[in-house]
Amino acid sequence: MQQIIEKIKKKNVIKRYIMLIISLFISAIVYNLFLLPVNLVTGGSGGIATITKYVYDIDPALMIMIISLACGVLSLLYLDLEQTLASIGAIIIYPLLVKLTSPITELIFIDHSDLFVIAIYSGIIGGVANGLMYKSGYSSGGLPVISQILNKYYKIPIATTSGIINAIIVIIGALFFGWTKAMYALILVYINSLVINKILLGISNNKAFYIITDEKDKVKDYIIQTLGHSVTIFDTKGGFLSSKNNVVLTVVPTREYYRVTEGIKMIDDKAFFVVTDAYEVVGGK
């Protein structure tokens, strides 16, 4: 089943890489045009770069590059080459784009006095950029690598560690720039997450797949063994021809949407499946 993942990675590579570059370019503009001028710390390497710019006057692009390369080395040491290569583009390209777009405030004048408006627009535009990146199937690299390592060796959920790391960065930012800006940062993060989920087809954090296929065993093995999610198989009967079928049901995080859909298509290009929002998931593994 690992071959399916390899085929997914190679599918529409140029188109997906262009989408990645566009999303990173938008993110760099948001950082330089909205976040950095008002010292709004929302987590991630950009948040750390904002703090070190204020405290030590270090070029944010340089700091983001240092953090990204350090995390890339950790990925290579503790994860694997494939996962590292999946994020290497963002590791190199994003800091360069931050540097190239740094003069944008000289070209575009923005009134930064209303932090609420800044938070809303940053959340929306940044959410679109991140949504496009996740939809391309590539990783942003950087600090999320730490979450991936902790998940691999200690089985700590990625969302949990990622949230803790970003919360720590936001709190440190609040110590330097004030708690009011931290509250605006939380508004931004919330809007950002809503837009990301909307870009990734829907507004829920999970997607439920109902799959009818003649290759149910292969689909089941792909979801369980390769992607690490559970499945339920139940019998159904067609309403028109009264034919019996098996339906494979699985619920996966929204970020896995691309790999699940493409994997199903590669296993059985005639498979019929329906994807719905799963607003609450209780139990299971």
Phi, psi and chi 1 to 4 in degrees:
 res  aa     phi    psi   chi1   chi2   chi3   chi4
   1 MET       -  -19.6  -70.1  -61.9  171.8      -
   2 GLN   -63.1  -25.4 -169.9   61.2   33.6      -
   3 GLN   -63.7  -31.7  -65.1  177.2  -12.8      -
   4 ILE   -64.6  -44.1  -64.4  174.8      -      -
   5 ILE   -59.2  -40.7  -69.7  -68.8      -      -
   6 GLU   -63.9  -40.7  -65.9  -58.7  -39.3      -
   7 LYS   -66.2  -38.2  -69.9 -179.4  179.9  178.7
   8 ILE   -62.8  -42.7  -67.8  174.8      -      -
   9 LYS   -62.4  -32.5  -70.1  178.1 -179.9  177.7
  10 LYS   -88.2   -8.5  -65.6  176.8 -178.4  177.9
  11 LYS   -78.8  129.8 -174.0  175.6 -179.2 -180.0
  12 ASN    50.3   42.4  -60.9  -36.9      -      -
  13 VAL   -58.7  -46.8  173.1      -      -      -
  14 ILE   -63.7  -46.9  -64.0  177.1      -      -
  15 LYS   -60.8  -43.9  178.1 -178.2  177.3 -180.0
  16 ARG   -68.6  -36.2  -70.4  164.7   52.8 -145.2
  17 TYR   -70.0  -36.2 -136.6   86.3      -      -
  18 ILE   -62.7  -41.4  -69.0  173.8      -      -
  19 MET   -62.5  -39.2 -172.0 -177.9  -63.2      -
  20 LEU   -62.7  -46.4  172.1   66.2      -      -
  21 ILE   -63.1  -42.0  -66.3  172.9      -      -
  22 ILE   -61.1  -44.2  -68.3  173.0      -      -
  23 SER   -65.3  -39.6   67.4      -      -      -
  24 LEU   -68.3  -35.2  -66.6  175.1      -      -
  25 PHE   -64.7  -44.7  178.6   69.1      -      -
  26 ILE   -62.7  -42.8  -63.7  172.7      -      -
  27 SER   -61.0  -40.2  -64.3      -      -      -
  28 ALA   -65.2  -39.3      -      -      -      -
  29 ILE   -64.8  -45.0  -69.9  176.7      -      -
  30 VAL   -58.5  -42.5  169.0      -      -      -
  31 TYR   -63.7  -48.6  178.9   73.4      -      -
  32 ASN   -77.6  -30.0  -78.1  -49.3      -      -
  33 LEU   -88.7  -35.2 -171.0   60.1      -      -
  34 PHE  -111.5  -49.4  -64.7  110.3      -      -
  35 LEU   -80.8  -52.4  -55.0 -176.4      -      -
  36 LEU   -62.0  -43.1 -173.6   60.1      -      -
  37 PRO   -60.8  -26.9  -24.8   35.8      -      -
  38 VAL  -109.9    7.8  -64.7      -      -      -
  39 ASN    55.1   49.3  -66.2  -38.3      -      -
  40 LEU   -93.8  111.9 -155.0   56.5      -      -
  41 VAL   -99.7  115.3  176.7      -      -      -
  42 THR  -114.2   12.0   59.2      -      -      -
  43 GLY   101.2 -178.1      -      -      -      -
  44 GLY    69.9 -176.8      -      -      -      -
  45 SER   -65.4  -31.3   57.4      -      -      -
  46 GLY   -63.3  -38.8      -      -      -      -
  47 GLY   -64.5  -43.7      -      -      -      -
  48 ILE   -62.6  -41.5  -64.0  175.6      -      -
  49 ALA   -63.8  -35.5      -      -      -      -
  50 THR   -64.2  -42.2  -60.3      -      -      -
  51 ILE   -66.6  -46.4  -63.6  170.6      -      -
  52 THR   -69.1  -27.2   54.7      -      -      -
  53 LYS   -65.1  -42.7  165.8   67.4  175.5  175.6
  54 TYR   -71.0  -41.5  175.8   78.4      -      -
  55 VAL   -83.5  -45.5  178.3      -      -      -
  56 TYR  -115.9   -0.1  -58.5  108.5      -      -
  57 ASP    58.2   39.2 -163.1   28.4      -      -
  58 ILE   -86.5  136.2  -60.6  174.9      -      -
  59 ASP   -56.0  121.7 -175.6  -11.2      -      -
  60 PRO   -55.4  -40.3  -26.5   35.0      -      -
  61 ALA   -61.5  -40.4      -      -      -      -
  62 LEU   -65.2  -44.2  175.9   60.8      -      -
  63 MET   -64.1  -42.2  179.1   53.4   63.6      -
  64 ILE   -62.0  -39.9  -67.4  172.8      -      -
  65 MET   -63.1  -44.5  175.7   67.7   80.1      -
  66 ILE   -61.4  -46.7  -67.8  172.0      -      -
  67 ILE   -63.5  -43.7  -64.9  171.0      -      -
  68 SER   -63.7  -43.8  -62.5      -      -      -
  69 LEU   -66.2  -40.0  -69.9  176.4      -      -
  70 ALA   -61.7  -43.7      -      -      -      -
  71 CYS   -68.7  -32.2  -69.7      -      -      -
  72 GLY   -64.3  -39.6      -      -      -      -
  73 VAL   -65.7  -42.9  172.1      -      -      -
  74 LEU   -60.8  -40.5  -71.4  175.1      -      -
  75 SER   -61.3  -42.5  176.3      -      -      -
  76 LEU   -66.9  -35.5 -166.5   58.0      -      -
  77 LEU   -78.1  -40.8  -69.3  174.5      -      -
  78 TYR  -111.3  -14.8  -65.7  102.0      -      -
  79 LEU  -106.0 -112.2  -63.6  176.1      -      -
  80 ASP  -157.9  171.2   54.2   49.9      -      -
  81 LEU   -62.2  -39.3 -179.9   60.8      -      -
  82 GLU   -64.5  -44.4  -69.1 -176.7    0.7      -
  83 GLN   -65.8  -34.4  -74.2  179.8  -79.1      -
  84 THR   -67.4  -43.9  -55.2      -      -      -
  85 LEU   -64.6  -30.1  -69.1  176.5      -      -
  86 ALA   -65.4  -25.5      -      -      -      -
  87 SER  -111.6   -1.3   60.0      -      -      -
  88 ILE   -63.5  -32.1 -163.9   68.5      -      -
  89 GLY   -61.5  -48.7      -      -      -      -
  90 ALA   -66.8  -35.5      -      -      -      -
  91 ILE   -59.7  -38.0  -72.5  174.2      -      -
  92 ILE   -91.0  -44.6  -64.2  174.2      -      -
  93 ILE   -71.6  -44.0  -64.6  172.0      -      -
  94 TYR   -60.0  -48.3 -178.6   62.1      -      -
  95 PRO   -59.8  -36.4  -23.3   33.9      -      -
  96 LEU   -65.3  -40.1  -66.7  177.1      -      -
  97 LEU   -69.1  -35.4  -69.8  175.2      -      -
  98 VAL   -61.2  -40.6  169.8      -      -      -
  99 LYS   -68.6  -43.8 -175.4   63.1  178.1  179.0
 100 LEU   -67.1  -32.6  -69.9  174.0      -      -
 101 THR   -93.5    2.0   57.8      -      -      -
 102 SER   -59.6  -31.3   58.3      -      -      -
 103 PRO   -79.7    8.6   -8.4   25.3      -      -
 104 ILE   -64.0  -28.2 -166.1  168.5      -      -
 105 THR   -67.4  -18.3   51.4      -      -      -
 106 GLU   -81.7  -20.5  -60.2  173.9    5.5      -
 107 LEU   -97.3  -33.8  -58.1  174.6      -      -
 108 ILE  -122.5  120.5  -58.1  175.4      -      -
 109 PHE   -90.9  126.2  174.2   75.4      -      -
 110 ILE  -124.0  131.8  -62.9  -69.1      -      -
 111 ASP   -79.2  109.2 -177.7    2.9      -      -
 112 HIS   -92.3   12.3  -65.2   96.7      -      -
 113 SER   -73.2  -27.5   60.3      -      -      -
 114 ASP   -99.2   95.8 -167.9  -24.5      -      -
 115 LEU   -66.8  -27.2  -73.5  178.5      -      -
 116 PHE   -65.5  -43.9 -174.5   66.5      -      -
 117 VAL   -64.8  -41.3  173.1      -      -      -
 118 ILE   -59.8  -44.6  -65.7  -64.9      -      -
 119 ALA   -63.3  -41.5      -      -      -      -
 120 ILE   -64.9  -51.4  -68.8  175.9      -      -
 121 TYR   -66.8  -38.1  -84.3   88.4      -      -
 122 SER   -63.6  -41.7  -60.6      -      -      -
 123 GLY   -64.5  -41.8      -      -      -      -
 124 ILE   -69.3  -53.1  -66.4  173.9      -      -
 125 ILE   -66.9  -42.9  -59.7  173.0      -      -
 126 GLY   -64.2  -35.7      -      -      -      -
 127 GLY   -64.8  -39.7      -      -      -      -
 128 VAL   -61.9  -44.2  170.2      -      -      -
 129 ALA   -62.2  -47.6      -      -      -      -
 130 ASN   -67.3  -36.3  -70.7  -31.9      -      -
 131 GLY   -62.3  -42.3      -      -      -      -
 132 LEU   -63.3  -39.4  -70.9  174.3      -      -
 133 MET   -64.1  -47.1  179.7 -177.9   65.7      -
 134 TYR   -65.2  -34.7  -66.2  144.6      -      -
 135 LYS   -69.8  -25.1 -155.9  164.0 -172.9  177.2
 136 SER   -73.9  -14.9   71.7      -      -      -
 137 GLY    89.4    1.6      -      -      -      -
 138 TYR   -98.7  163.0  -72.3  110.9      -      -
 139 SER  -101.4  154.8  167.1      -      -      -
 140 SER   -83.4  -11.3   60.5      -      -      -
 141 GLY    66.5 -154.3      -      -      -      -
 142 GLY    67.8 -146.6      -      -      -      -
 143 LEU   -59.4  -28.8  -67.1  179.5      -      -
 144 PRO   -56.0  -20.7  -29.7   36.7      -      -
 145 VAL   -58.8  -39.3  167.4      -      -      -
 146 ILE   -60.7  -41.6  -62.5  175.0      -      -
 147 SER   -64.3  -39.6  -62.1      -      -      -
 148 GLN   -64.6  -39.3  -67.3  172.5   -4.6      -
 149 ILE   -65.3  -46.7  -66.2  172.3      -      -
 150 LEU   -63.1  -34.7  -67.4  173.8      -      -
 151 ASN   -68.1  -39.4  175.4 -100.8      -      -
 152 LYS   -68.7  -43.7  178.0  178.4  179.5  179.4
 153 TYR   -95.6  -26.2  -68.7   97.6      -      -
 154 TYR  -122.8    2.4  -60.0  101.0      -      -
 155 LYS    59.0   27.7  -53.6  -55.5  178.8 -176.4
 156 ILE   -83.0  128.5  -56.4  174.7      -      -
 157 PRO   -54.5  137.4  -25.6   34.8      -      -
 158 ILE   -60.3  -40.9  -69.0  177.1      -      -
 159 ALA   -61.4  -35.6      -      -      -      -
 160 THR   -67.1  -53.1  -59.9      -      -      -
 161 THR   -66.5  -37.5   52.6      -      -      -
 162 SER   -62.7  -42.9  178.1      -      -      -
 163 GLY   -63.7  -40.4      -      -      -      -
 164 ILE   -65.6  -45.3  -67.8  173.1      -      -
 165 ILE   -61.0  -47.2  -69.1  171.1      -      -
 166 ASN   -66.9  -35.4  -73.4  -34.8      -      -
 167 ALA   -63.9  -40.7      -      -      -      -
 168 ILE   -62.0  -42.8  -68.5  172.5      -      -
 169 ILE   -64.8  -41.8  -64.3  171.6      -      -
 170 VAL   -63.4  -41.6  170.4      -      -      -
 171 ILE   -64.4  -42.1  -68.9  172.2      -      -
 172 ILE   -61.9  -40.5  -66.2  173.7      -      -
 173 GLY   -61.7  -37.9      -      -      -      -
 174 ALA   -64.7  -33.6      -      -      -      -
 175 LEU   -65.5  -30.5  -63.7  176.6      -      -
 176 PHE   -92.3  -37.8  -74.6  102.7      -      -
 177 PHE  -112.0   -4.1  -52.8  119.7      -      -
 178 GLY   103.7  151.5      -      -      -      -
 179 TRP   -74.2  -22.6  -67.2  100.0      -      -
 180 THR   -62.7  -44.4  -60.7      -      -      -
 181 LYS   -66.9  -31.6  -72.7 -170.1  177.2 -179.8
 182 ALA   -64.2  -37.7      -      -      -      -
 183 MET   -66.5  -39.8  -70.4 -171.2  -71.4      -
 184 TYR   -65.5  -35.9  -78.0  112.6      -      -
 185 ALA   -62.3  -39.1      -      -      -      -
 186 LEU   -65.8  -38.0  -67.5  176.5      -      -
 187 ILE   -60.9  -44.1  -66.4  173.2      -      -
 188 LEU   -60.5  -47.6 -170.3  159.1      -      -
 189 VAL   -61.2  -40.2  170.8      -      -      -
 190 TYR   -64.7  -47.2  178.4   70.4      -      -
 191 ILE   -62.8  -41.2  -65.0  173.2      -      -
 192 ASN   -57.6  -46.0 -173.3  -80.7      -      -
 193 SER   -66.0  -37.2   64.4      -      -      -
 194 LEU   -63.0  -44.3  -70.3  179.5      -      -
 195 VAL   -67.9  -40.8  175.5      -      -      -
 196 ILE   -57.0  -48.7  -71.3  173.9      -      -
 197 ASN   -63.9  -33.9  -72.3  -32.5      -      -
 198 LYS   -68.2  -41.3 -171.5   64.1  178.0  178.7
 199 ILE   -62.7  -37.3  -66.9  -67.0      -      -
 200 LEU   -86.3   36.3  -72.5  170.8      -      -
 201 LEU    68.2   82.8 -173.0   63.0      -      -
 202 GLY   112.5 -178.2      -      -      -      -
 203 ILE  -122.2    8.2   58.7  174.7      -      -
 204 SER   -98.6  164.2   64.3      -      -      -
 205 ASN   -83.0  -14.1  -68.4  -35.4      -      -
 206 ASN  -132.2  154.9  -60.6  -75.1      -      -
 207 LYS  -122.7  136.5  -59.6  -61.5  173.8 -166.1
 208 ALA  -101.4  126.3      -      -      -      -
 209 PHE  -106.7  127.3  -77.9   76.6      -      -
 210 TYR  -111.4  112.4  -62.1   86.3      -      -
 211 ILE  -119.5  125.5  -50.0  158.0      -      -
 212 ILE  -111.3  118.5  -62.1  177.4      -      -
 213 THR  -151.7  152.4  172.8      -      -      -
 214 ASP   -80.7   -8.4  -67.5  -28.9      -      -
 215 GLU  -113.3   48.0  -57.0  -72.3  -11.4      -
 216 LYS   -62.0  -34.5   70.1  173.5  177.3   28.6
 217 ASP   -67.2  -40.2  -69.9  -28.4      -      -
 218 LYS   -69.0  -40.5  -68.9 -177.3  178.8  179.1
 219 VAL   -63.8  -43.0  170.4      -      -      -
 220 LYS   -61.4  -46.5  179.6 -172.1   72.8  173.2
 221 ASP   -63.7  -38.5  -70.3  -18.2      -      -
 222 TYR   -63.1  -45.6  171.3   66.7      -      -
 223 ILE   -69.3  -40.9  -65.4  171.9      -      -
 224 ILE   -79.7  -53.3  -65.4  175.5      -      -
 225 GLN   -78.2  -40.6  -57.1  -63.0  -27.7      -
 226 THR   -88.4  -44.8  -54.0      -      -      -
 227 LEU   -94.6  -17.7  -59.8 -177.1      -      -
 228 GLY    78.1   29.8      -      -      -      -
 229 HIS  -119.4  156.0  -59.6  -67.6      -      -
 230 SER   -87.5  161.6   61.4      -      -      -
 231 VAL  -135.6  159.6  -57.6      -      -      -
 232 THR  -128.8  133.2  -61.1      -      -      -
 233 ILE  -116.6  128.4  -61.4  176.4      -      -
 234 PHE  -138.4  156.6   50.5   90.9      -      -
 235 ASP   -83.9  143.5  -63.4  -33.5      -      -
 236 THR  -135.6  168.4   60.5      -      -      -
 237 LYS  -134.1  124.9 -174.6  177.1 -179.1 -179.5
 238 GLY   -63.7  141.9      -      -      -      -
 239 GLY   -78.3  -28.0      -      -      -      -
 240 PHE   -91.5  -53.4 -177.6   68.9      -      -
 241 LEU   -96.5   -5.2  -62.7  176.5      -      -
 242 SER    58.9   26.2  -63.2      -      -      -
 243 SER   -83.3  146.6   57.5      -      -      -
 244 LYS   -89.0  139.2  -66.5 -176.4  177.7 -179.9
 245 ASN  -139.6  163.8  -67.7  -60.6      -      -
 246 ASN  -105.6  136.1  -68.8  123.4      -      -
 247 VAL  -110.6  127.4  173.7      -      -      -
 248 VAL   -97.1  120.6  179.1      -      -      -
 249 LEU  -110.0  130.4  167.1   64.8      -      -
 250 THR  -144.6  148.4 -175.2      -      -      -
 251 VAL  -119.7  124.0  178.5      -      -      -
 252 VAL  -130.3  157.5  -56.9      -      -      -
 253 PRO   -61.2  149.8  -22.4   33.4      -      -
 254 THR   -56.2  -34.7  -59.2      -      -      -
 255 ARG   -65.0  -17.3   63.1  178.0  177.9  -85.6
 256 GLU   -90.9    1.5  -65.0  -85.2   16.9      -
 257 TYR   -53.2  -46.3  171.8   80.4      -      -
 258 TYR   -62.8  -47.4  177.9   79.4      -      -
 259 ARG   -67.2  -34.6  -65.6 -151.7  -62.9  174.7
 260 VAL   -69.7  -49.7  176.9      -      -      -
 261 THR   -62.7  -45.1   54.4      -      -      -
 262 GLU   -68.6  -36.1  -66.9  -58.5  -41.0      -
 263 GLY   -64.1  -42.5      -      -      -      -
 264 ILE   -61.1  -44.2  -65.8  170.4      -      -
 265 LYS   -62.8  -36.2  -67.0  174.2 -174.7  175.5
 266 MET   -75.2  -31.7  -71.6 -177.1  179.6      -
 267 ILE   -74.4  -43.6  -66.1  172.3      -      -
 268 ASP  -147.4  100.8 -178.9    6.5      -      -
 269 ASP   -71.5   -6.6   59.4    0.4      -      -
 270 LYS  -104.3    6.6  -64.5 -178.8 -179.8  179.1
 271 ALA   -64.4  146.5      -      -      -      -
 272 PHE  -110.6  125.8  172.0   80.7      -      -
 273 PHE  -145.0  151.1   60.0   91.4      -      -
 274 VAL  -121.2  136.2  177.3      -      -      -
 275 VAL  -116.1  128.7 -173.1      -      -      -
 276 THR  -130.2  161.0   64.2      -      -      -
 277 ASP   -71.6  137.2  -70.7  -41.9      -      -
 278 ALA  -113.2  101.9      -      -      -      -
 279 TYR   -76.8  -27.9  -67.7   95.1      -      -
 280 GLU  -144.4  128.7 -176.5  174.7   -1.8      -
 281 VAL  -123.2  120.4 -179.8      -      -      -
 282 VAL  -122.7  131.9  179.9      -      -      -
 283 GLY    83.1 -172.1      -      -      -      -
 284 GLY    77.7 -175.1      -      -      -      -
 285 LYS  -124.1      -  -63.9 -177.5  179.1  178.9
